[in-house]
């Protein structure tokens, strides 16, 4: 860009798609307000997994009639380590 102000691209988008396995603390969505935190997901601007498991998306209608998309994590089954 000649004579203009250029800024580096910001990586704002989904980081993980539905059905993928994630670890605790892994970033799911970054910098997008279209997705809200659902079950086992924490954060406001950057949503991250609160537990290990698989990602799934749900849509719910709010009390004001607006449809929201929520990012959720279904917990992975715990392995039994009995010998």
N, CA, C and O atoms as CSV, one atom per row, in Angstrom:
chain,resi,resn,atom,element,x,y,z
A,1,UNK,N,N,0.847,-1.166,0.000
A,1,UNK,CA,C,0.000,0.000,0.000
A,1,UNK,C,C,0.896,1.234,0.000
A,1,UNK,O,O,1.718,1.397,0.902
A,2,UNK,N,N,0.753,2.081,-0.971
A,2,UNK,CA,C,1.596,3.268,-1.077
A,2,UNK,C,C,0.881,4.453,-0.443
A,2,UNK,O,O,-0.247,4.780,-0.812
A,3,UNK,N,N,1.548,5.092,0.514
A,3,UNK,CA,C,1.006,6.295,1.135
A,3,UNK,C,C,-0.145,6.047,2.087
A,3,UNK,O,O,-0.788,7.001,2.526
A,4,UNK,N,N,-0.422,4.808,2.418
A,4,UNK,CA,C,-1.540,4.499,3.315
A,4,UNK,C,C,-1.052,3.856,4.598
A,4,UNK,O,O,0.132,3.560,4.757
A,5,UNK,N,N,-1.964,3.652,5.483
A,5,UNK,CA,C,-1.632,3.023,6.755
A,5,UNK,C,C,-2.037,1.559,6.667
A,5,UNK,O,O,-3.215,1.241,6.506
A,6,UNK,N,N,-1.066,0.683,6.774
A,6,UNK,CA,C,-1.382,-0.745,6.689
A,6,UNK,C,C,-1.194,-1.388,8.055
A,6,UNK,O,O,-0.231,-1.098,8.765
A,7,UNK,N,N,-2.107,-2.248,8.407
A,7,UNK,CA,C,-2.032,-2.974,9.667
A,7,UNK,C,C,-2.004,-4.462,9.369
A,7,UNK,O,O,-2.593,-4.904,8.382
A,8,UNK,N,N,-1.340,-5.228,10.193
A,8,UNK,CA,C,-1.322,-6.669,9.955
A,8,UNK,C,C,-2.708,-7.284,10.167
A,8,UNK,O,O,-3.508,-6.794,10.963
A,9,UNK,N,N,-2.964,-8.354,9.443
A,9,UNK,CA,C,-4.243,-9.050,9.536
A,9,UNK,C,C,-4.395,-9.680,10.916
A,9,UNK,O,O,-3.453,-10.263,11.452
A,10,UNK,N,N,-5.575,-9.557,11.477
A,10,UNK,CA,C,-5.864,-10.164,12.769
A,10,UNK,C,C,-6.584,-11.491,12.525
A,10,UNK,O,O,-7.492,-11.569,11.697
A,11,UNK,N,N,-6.180,-12.510,13.236
A,11,UNK,CA,C,-6.774,-13.830,13.054
A,11,UNK,C,C,-8.016,-13.964,13.919
A,11,UNK,O,O,-7.964,-14.501,15.026
A,12,UNK,N,N,-9.139,-13.467,13.398
A,12,UNK,CA,C,-10.404,-13.539,14.119
A,12,UNK,C,C,-11.314,-14.513,13.380
A,12,UNK,O,O,-11.736,-14.242,12.256
A,13,UNK,N,N,-11.608,-15.619,13.994
A,13,UNK,CA,C,-12.473,-16.603,13.349
A,13,UNK,C,C,-12.600,-17.833,14.227
A,13,UNK,O,O,-12.103,-17.876,15.353
A,14,UNK,N,N,-13.282,-18.835,13.680
A,14,UNK,CA,C,-13.356,-20.132,14.354
A,14,UNK,C,C,-11.994,-20.798,14.267
A,14,UNK,O,O,-11.356,-20.787,13.214
A,15,UNK,N,N,-11.559,-21.367,15.356
A,15,UNK,CA,C,-10.303,-22.103,15.367
A,15,UNK,C,C,-10.551,-23.601,15.315
A,15,UNK,O,O,-9.676,-24.366,14.910
A,16,UNK,N,N,-11.754,-24.026,15.728
A,16,UNK,CA,C,-12.091,-25.448,15.773
A,16,UNK,C,C,-13.494,-25.616,15.205
A,16,UNK,O,O,-14.398,-24.855,15.551
A,17,UNK,N,N,-13.681,-26.604,14.338
A,17,UNK,CA,C,-15.003,-26.861,13.779
A,17,UNK,C,C,-15.732,-27.917,14.600
A,17,UNK,O,O,-15.140,-28.544,15.479
A,18,UNK,N,N,-17.003,-28.111,14.315
A,18,UNK,CA,C,-17.830,-29.052,15.057
A,18,UNK,C,C,-17.365,-30.489,14.900
A,18,UNK,O,O,-16.936,-30.898,13.822
A,19,UNK,N,N,-17.454,-31.257,15.992
A,19,UNK,CA,C,-17.078,-32.660,15.965
A,19,UNK,C,C,-15.615,-32.926,16.270
A,19,UNK,O,O,-15.223,-34.082,16.426
A,20,UNK,N,N,-14.798,-31.883,16.359
A,20,UNK,CA,C,-13.369,-32.059,16.631
A,20,UNK,C,C,-13.126,-32.252,18.119
A,20,UNK,O,O,-13.860,-31.713,18.947
A,21,UNK,N,N,-12.092,-33.023,18.462
A,21,UNK,CA,C,-11.699,-33.223,19.854
A,21,UNK,C,C,-10.785,-32.084,20.287
A,21,UNK,O,O,-9.882,-31.689,19.549
A,22,UNK,N,N,-11.023,-31.557,21.490
A,22,UNK,CA,C,-10.218,-30.454,22.016
A,22,UNK,C,C,-9.694,-30.805,23.397
A,22,UNK,O,O,-10.227,-31.680,24.079
A,23,UNK,N,N,-8.639,-30.105,23.795
A,23,UNK,CA,C,-8.064,-30.258,25.126
A,23,UNK,C,C,-8.564,-29.127,26.009
A,23,UNK,O,O,-9.102,-28.141,25.505
A,24,UNK,N,N,-8.397,-29.254,27.305
A,24,UNK,CA,C,-8.772,-28.201,28.242
A,24,UNK,C,C,-7.926,-26.964,27.973
A,24,UNK,O,O,-6.702,-27.050,27.871
A,25,UNK,N,N,-8.586,-25.811,27.858
A,25,UNK,CA,C,-7.888,-24.554,27.628
A,25,UNK,C,C,-7.638,-24.216,26.176
A,25,UNK,O,O,-7.111,-23.142,25.882
A,26,UNK,N,N,-7.996,-25.091,25.263
A,26,UNK,CA,C,-7.766,-24.832,23.845
A,26,UNK,C,C,-8.733,-23.765,23.340
A,26,UNK,O,O,-9.913,-23.784,23.688
A,27,UNK,N,N,-8.239,-22.835,22.521
A,27,UNK,CA,C,-9.058,-21.747,21.990
A,27,UNK,C,C,-9.984,-22.295,20.914
A,27,UNK,O,O,-9.546,-22.999,20.005
A,28,UNK,N,N,-11.281,-21.963,21.025
A,28,UNK,CA,C,-12.281,-22.426,20.069
A,28,UNK,C,C,-12.640,-21.331,19.070
A,28,UNK,O,O,-12.668,-21.571,17.863
A,29,UNK,N,N,-12.916,-20.126,19.576
A,29,UNK,CA,C,-13.286,-18.980,18.739
A,29,UNK,C,C,-12.533,-17.775,19.267
A,29,UNK,O,O,-12.394,-17.603,20.478
A,30,UNK,N,N,-12.048,-16.938,18.356
A,30,UNK,CA,C,-11.276,-15.775,18.784
A,30,UNK,C,C,-11.798,-14.502,18.119
A,30,UNK,O,O,-11.851,-14.405,16.893
A,31,UNK,N,N,-12.182,-13.531,18.946
A,31,UNK,CA,C,-12.505,-12.195,18.464
A,31,UNK,C,C,-13.766,-12.065,17.644
A,31,UNK,O,O,-13.872,-11.135,16.844
A,32,UNK,N,N,-14.727,-12.956,17.804
A,32,UNK,CA,C,-15.967,-12.884,17.037
A,32,UNK,C,C,-17.136,-12.857,18.010
A,32,UNK,O,O,-17.233,-13.718,18.884
A,33,UNK,N,N,-18.024,-11.876,17.869
A,33,UNK,CA,C,-19.164,-11.752,18.774
A,33,UNK,C,C,-20.371,-12.571,18.336
A,33,UNK,O,O,-21.380,-12.594,19.040
A,34,UNK,N,N,-20.292,-13.241,17.193
A,34,UNK,CA,C,-21.443,-13.999,16.711
A,34,UNK,C,C,-21.637,-15.305,17.469
A,34,UNK,O,O,-22.726,-15.879,17.433
A,35,UNK,N,N,-20.603,-15.785,18.153
A,35,UNK,CA,C,-20.692,-17.016,18.922
A,35,UNK,C,C,-20.640,-16.701,20.406
A,35,UNK,O,O,-19.871,-15.843,20.840
A,36,UNK,N,N,-21.466,-17.402,21.190
A,36,UNK,CA,C,-21.519,-17.213,22.638
A,36,UNK,C,C,-21.038,-18.483,23.330
A,36,UNK,O,O,-21.068,-19.568,22.749
A,37,UNK,N,N,-20.595,-18.337,24.576
A,37,UNK,CA,C,-20.110,-19.482,25.345
A,37,UNK,C,C,-21.281,-20.348,25.786
A,37,UNK,O,O,-22.261,-19.843,26.332
A,38,UNK,N,N,-21.180,-21.647,25.549
A,38,UNK,CA,C,-22.214,-22.591,25.945
A,38,UNK,C,C,-21.719,-23.480,27.071
A,38,UNK,O,O,-21.024,-23.021,27.978
A,39,UNK,N,N,-22.080,-24.756,27.009
A,39,UNK,CA,C,-21.726,-25.724,28.041
A,39,UNK,C,C,-20.231,-26.039,27.959
A,39,UNK,O,O,-19.707,-26.312,26.880
A,40,UNK,N,N,-19.544,-25.998,29.115
A,40,UNK,CA,C,-18.113,-26.295,29.232
A,40,UNK,C,C,-17.235,-25.394,28.368
A,40,UNK,O,O,-16.168,-25.809,27.916
A,41,UNK,N,N,-17.687,-24.154,28.137
A,41,UNK,CA,C,-16.913,-23.162,27.392
A,41,UNK,C,C,-16.884,-21.890,28.221
A,41,UNK,O,O,-17.903,-21.499,28.791
A,42,UNK,N,N,-15.724,-21.235,28.296
A,42,UNK,CA,C,-15.566,-20.007,29.068
A,42,UNK,C,C,-15.019,-18.912,28.163
A,42,UNK,O,O,-14.444,-19.185,27.109
A,43,UNK,N,N,-15.211,-17.658,28.596
A,43,UNK,CA,C,-14.628,-16.524,27.893
A,43,UNK,C,C,-15.680,-15.610,27.299
A,43,UNK,O,O,-16.855,-15.967,27.212
A,44,UNK,N,N,-15.242,-14.413,26.886
A,44,UNK,CA,C,-16.124,-13.432,26.258
A,44,UNK,C,C,-15.716,-13.204,24.804
A,44,UNK,O,O,-16.446,-13.605,23.898
A,45,UNK,N,N,-14.584,-12.579,24.561
A,45,UNK,CA,C,-14.112,-12.363,23.197
A,45,UNK,C,C,-13.445,-13.598,22.639
A,45,UNK,O,O,-13.671,-13.980,21.491
A,46,UNK,N,N,-12.621,-14.221,23.465
A,46,UNK,CA,C,-11.950,-15.461,23.097
A,46,UNK,C,C,-12.592,-16.593,23.884
A,46,UNK,O,O,-12.517,-16.618,25.113
A,47,UNK,N,N,-13.220,-17.526,23.183
A,47,UNK,CA,C,-13.876,-18.658,23.837
A,47,UNK,C,C,-12.906,-19.834,23.878
A,47,UNK,O,O,-12.282,-20.169,22.871
A,48,UNK,N,N,-12.784,-20.455,25.047
A,48,UNK,CA,C,-11.885,-21.592,25.190
A,48,UNK,C,C,-12.577,-22.716,25.936
A,48,UNK,O,O,-13.545,-22.489,26.661
A,49,UNK,N,N,-12.073,-23.938,25.753
A,49,UNK,CA,C,-12.668,-25.139,26.333
A,49,UNK,C,C,-12.354,-25.224,27.820
A,49,UNK,O,O,-11.203,-25.061,28.225
A,50,UNK,N,N,-13.379,-25.482,28.640
A,50,UNK,CA,C,-13.202,-25.642,30.080
A,50,UNK,C,C,-12.906,-27.093,30.444
A,50,UNK,O,O,-12.491,-27.373,31.568
A,51,UNK,N,N,-13.113,-28.019,29.508
A,51,UNK,CA,C,-12.788,-29.428,29.731
A,51,UNK,C,C,-12.451,-30.065,28.385
A,51,UNK,O,O,-12.749,-29.503,27.331
A,52,UNK,N,N,-11.837,-31.224,28.432
A,52,UNK,CA,C,-11.505,-31.952,27.206
A,52,UNK,C,C,-12.754,-32.649,26.686
A,52,UNK,O,O,-13.565,-33.145,27.468
A,53,UNK,N,N,-12.909,-32.687,25.366
A,53,UNK,CA,C,-14.071,-33.341,24.771
A,53,UNK,C,C,-14.236,-32.954,23.316
A,53,UNK,O,O,-13.284,-32.508,22.675
A,54,UNK,N,N,-15.451,-33.123,22.788
A,54,UNK,CA,C,-15.721,-32.793,21.390
A,54,UNK,C,C,-16.605,-31.550,21.300
A,54,UNK,O,O,-17.469,-31.321,22.147
A,55,UNK,N,N,-16.374,-30.762,20.267
A,55,UNK,CA,C,-17.067,-29.486,20.071
A,55,UNK,C,C,-18.363,-29.709,19.305
A,55,UNK,O,O,-18.406,-30.491,18.356
A,56,UNK,N,N,-19.427,-29.011,19.727
A,56,UNK,CA,C,-20.664,-28.982,18.956
A,56,UNK,C,C,-21.311,-27.610,19.101
A,56,UNK,O,O,-21.104,-26.915,20.096
A,57,UNK,N,N,-22.093,-27.233,18.100
A,57,UNK,CA,C,-22.739,-25.927,18.063
A,57,UNK,C,C,-24.244,-26.094,18.213
A,57,UNK,O,O,-24.826,-27.044,17.689
A,58,UNK,N,N,-24.873,-25.162,18.934
A,58,UNK,CA,C,-26.331,-25.156,19.061
A,58,UNK,C,C,-26.842,-23.757,18.775
A,58,UNK,O,O,-26.115,-22.774,18.916
A,59,UNK,N,N,-28.101,-23.681,18.372
A,59,UNK,CA,C,-28.751,-22.385,18.162
A,59,UNK,C,C,-29.933,-22.295,19.105
A,59,UNK,O,O,-30.720,-23.234,19.226
A,60,UNK,N,N,-30.052,-21.156,19.773
A,60,UNK,CA,C,-31.160,-20.920,20.694
A,60,UNK,C,C,-31.744,-19.546,20.441
A,60,UNK,O,O,-31.037,-18.618,20.048
A,61,UNK,N,N,-33.019,-19.428,20.667
A,61,UNK,CA,C,-33.695,-18.144,20.532
A,61,UNK,C,C,-33.707,-17.460,21.894
A,61,UNK,O,O,-34.066,-18.079,22.896
A,62,UNK,N,N,-33.316,-16.189,21.939
A,62,UNK,CA,C,-33.301,-15.442,23.191
A,62,UNK,C,C,-34.705,-14.967,23.525
A,62,UNK,O,O,-35.638,-15.146,22.743
A,63,UNK,N,N,-34.844,-14.361,24.695
A,63,UNK,CA,C,-36.155,-13.851,25.103
A,63,UNK,C,C,-36.601,-12.685,24.229
A,63,UNK,O,O,-37.785,-12.351,24.198
A,64,UNK,N,N,-35.658,-12.061,23.516
A,64,UNK,CA,C,-35.991,-10.947,22.625
A,64,UNK,C,C,-36.256,-11.414,21.200
A,64,UNK,O,O,-36.501,-10.590,20.318
A,65,UNK,N,N,-36.210,-12.714,20.963
A,65,UNK,CA,C,-36.505,-13.263,19.647
A,65,UNK,C,C,-35.305,-13.367,18.720
A,65,UNK,O,O,-35.459,-13.741,17.557
A,66,UNK,N,N,-34.121,-13.046,19.205
A,66,UNK,CA,C,-32.919,-13.119,18.385
A,66,UNK,C,C,-32.309,-14.516,18.496
A,66,UNK,O,O,-32.265,-15.088,19.585
A,67,UNK,N,N,-31.843,-15.062,17.386
A,67,UNK,CA,C,-31.242,-16.391,17.384
A,67,UNK,C,C,-29.741,-16.251,17.622
A,67,UNK,O,O,-29.070,-15.482,16.934
A,68,UNK,N,N,-29.214,-16.995,18.596
A,68,UNK,CA,C,-27.794,-16.970,18.942
A,68,UNK,C,C,-27.188,-18.347,18.691
A,68,UNK,O,O,-27.862,-19.366,18.841
A,69,UNK,N,N,-25.934,-18.372,18.313
A,69,UNK,CA,C,-25.201,-19.619,18.139
A,69,UNK,C,C,-24.256,-19.794,19.319
A,69,UNK,O,O,-23.457,-18.907,19.621
A,70,UNK,N,N,-24.350,-20.941,19.982
A,70,UNK,CA,C,-23.537,-21.236,21.152
A,70,UNK,C,C,-22.527,-22.330,20.817
A,70,UNK,O,O,-22.840,-23.291,20.115
A,71,UNK,N,N,-21.318,-22.165,21.330
A,71,UNK,CA,C,-20.267,-23.175,21.179
A,71,UNK,C,C,-20.239,-23.991,22.459
A,71,UNK,O,O,-20.147,-23.427,23.549
A,72,UNK,N,N,-20.316,-25.315,22.343
A,72,UNK,CA,C,-20.356,-26.215,23.493
A,72,UNK,C,C,-19.272,-27.274,23.362
A,72,UNK,O,O,-18.781,-27.554,22.268
A,73,UNK,N,N,-18.909,-27.859,24.505
A,73,UNK,CA,C,-17.968,-28.982,24.511
A,73,UNK,C,C,-18.605,-30.122,25.290
A,73,UNK,O,O,-18.934,-29.975,26.466
A,74,UNK,N,N,-18.777,-31.273,24.618
A,74,UNK,CA,C,-19.272,-32.478,25.286
A,74,UNK,C,C,-18.072,-33.166,25.919
A,74,UNK,O,O,-17.120,-33.500,25.214
A,75,UNK,N,N,-18.092,-33.390,27.248
A,75,UNK,CA,C,-16.927,-33.983,27.921
A,75,UNK,C,C,-16.596,-35.365,27.368
A,75,UNK,O,O,-17.482,-36.155,27.044
A,76,UNK,N,N,-15.306,-35.631,27.270
A,76,UNK,CA,C,-14.846,-36.948,26.825
A,76,UNK,C,C,-15.066,-37.948,27.948
A,76,UNK,O,O,-14.988,-37.597,29.125
A,77,UNK,N,N,-15.342,-39.193,27.583
A,77,UNK,CA,C,-15.536,-40.240,28.585
A,77,UNK,C,C,-14.216,-40.504,29.296
A,77,UNK,O,O,-13.166,-40.611,28.662
A,78,UNK,N,N,-14.283,-40.606,30.620
A,78,UNK,CA,C,-13.071,-40.859,31.405
A,78,UNK,C,C,-12.674,-42.322,31.265
A,78,UNK,O,O,-13.517,-43.220,31.286
A,79,UNK,N,N,-11.375,-42.538,31.123
A,79,UNK,CA,C,-10.868,-43.905,31.014
A,79,UNK,C,C,-10.694,-44.485,32.408
A,79,UNK,O,O,-10.182,-43.818,33.307
A,80,UNK,N,N,-11.123,-45.728,32.582
A,80,UNK,CA,C,-10.995,-46.409,33.862
A,80,UNK,C,C,-9.616,-47.058,33.935
A,80,UNK,O,O,-9.279,-47.898,33.101
A,81,UNK,N,N,-8.824,-46.673,34.925
A,81,UNK,CA,C,-7.460,-47.188,35.048
A,81,UNK,C,C,-7.351,-48.293,36.096
A,81,UNK,O,O,-6.339,-48.383,36.791
A,82,UNK,N,N,-8.363,-49.120,36.219
A,82,UNK,CA,C,-8.290,-50.222,37.187
A,82,UNK,C,C,-7.462,-51.357,36.587
A,82,UNK,O,O,-7.605,-51.692,35.411
A,83,UNK,N,N,-6.597,-51.941,37.412
A,83,UNK,CA,C,-5.724,-53.000,36.906
A,83,UNK,C,C,-6.085,-54.340,37.495
A,83,UNK,O,O,-5.451,-55.345,37.176
